[in-house]
Amino acid sequence: MKILILLFGLTAAFGAAGKKTTSDLKEMKHRQELKELQRYPNLLPEVVITISRDSLIK
């Protein structure tokens, strides 16, 4: 019985370690993508909205 509990504990520990590793790898990949994108300029178009003062008074 003790061996079964020990095996279950080891299996759970390996599962948790694997889950943590995949989480860390995803986070590192996300950081790397952000670093790569910081090298590029802002590619979004700039929109400037202008309005004359006369149209605000009416």
C-alpha positions in Angstrom: 0.0 0.0 0.0 2.8 2.4 0.8 4.4 1.6 -2.5 1.2 2.6 -4.3 1.0 5.9 -2.4 4.7 6.5 -3.2 4.2 5.8 -6.9 1.1 8.0 -7.0 3.0 10.8 -5.3 5.9 10.5 -7.8 3.5 10.5 -10.8 1.8 13.6 -9.4 5.1 15.3 -8.9 6.3 14.5 -12.4 3.0 15.8 -13.8 3.2 19.0 -11.9 6.8 19.5 -13.0 5.9 18.9 -16.6 3.0 21.3 -16.4 5.2 24.0 -14.9 7.8 23.5 -17.6 5.3 23.9 -20.4 3.9 27.0 -18.7 7.5 28.5 -18.5 8.2 27.6 -22.1 5.0 29.4 -23.3 5.9 32.5 -21.2 9.4 32.6 -22.6 8.0 32.3 -26.2 5.6 35.1 -25.5 8.5 37.3 -24.2 10.6 36.5 -27.2 7.8 37.5 -29.6 7.4 40.8 -27.7 11.1 41.5 -27.9 11.1 40.8 -31.7 8.1 43.1 -32.2 9.8 46.0 -30.3 12.3 46.3 -33.1 9.6 47.2 -35.6 8.1 50.7 -35.8 4.5 51.3 -35.0 2.7 50.1 -38.2 -0.7 51.4 -37.2 -2.0 54.4 -39.2 -2.1 57.7 -37.4 -5.6 59.3 -37.5 -5.8 63.0 -36.8 -9.3 64.4 -36.3 -9.6 68.1 -36.8 -12.6 70.3 -36.3 -13.0 74.1 -36.8 -14.1 76.3 -33.9 -17.1 77.6 -35.9 -18.7 74.2 -36.1 -18.5 73.9 -32.3 -20.3 77.2 -31.7 -23.4 76.3 -33.7 
